Amino acid sequence: MAERPALSKGEMEVARVLWDIGPAAVRAVYDSIAPDRAMDFATVQTYLRRLETKGYASSKLDGRIRIYSARTKPRTVIRETVDDLVERLFGGETMPLVRHLIEERGIDGTDLAELRRLVDRLDSEDSQDDHE
C-alpha cells in the first residue's frame, strides 16, 4: 500500500471527531469540534476534503449532503504517525522516545504497572522464542 501523506494538527483533530461520531456531514463534524477550539465551518470542510484527498476519509452524496466516513482506523494512523516520528526524530531508535516520554511527560502508578506487565509479557514471549 502506498504511503499516505502525514496529517496536519488540524486535520488530525477533524479525523478524531470523524472517528468518534462515525459517518457525518460537515455540519455534524463542525458541531462536534471542541467549543474552545476556534475553527470555522469552512475550515472543517477544507480539512474533510484534505482527509479524503490524502486517503484518510471517503465521502458520498446523500441527496444534496456530502457524508464523510473514516477510511482508516485510529490505531493505523497512530502507528504510521509514531513510526514516522521515530524515524525522523530518533533515527529509527525507539528507546530515546520511550525515555523522553517517561522522563518528560511522567508516568503514574497505573501506567507504570501496565508498562511492567507489557515488559514481562514481551520478556516471556522472547524467552519462549529462544527455546523453540
ZIKA-V59362 format. One record per helix or strand of 2 or more residues. SS is the DSSP state (H for helix, E for strand). FROM is the first residue (numbers start at 1). TO is the last residue. If there is no record, write none. Layout:
# ZIKA-V59362
ss:SS from:FROM to:TO
ss:SS from:FROM to:TO
This chain:
# ZIKA-V59362
ss:H from:9 to:21
ss:E from:24 to:25
ss:H from:26 to:32
ss:H from:41 to:54
ss:E from:57 to:62
ss:E from:65 to:70
ss:H from:74 to:90
ss:H from:95 to:105
ss:H from:109 to:130
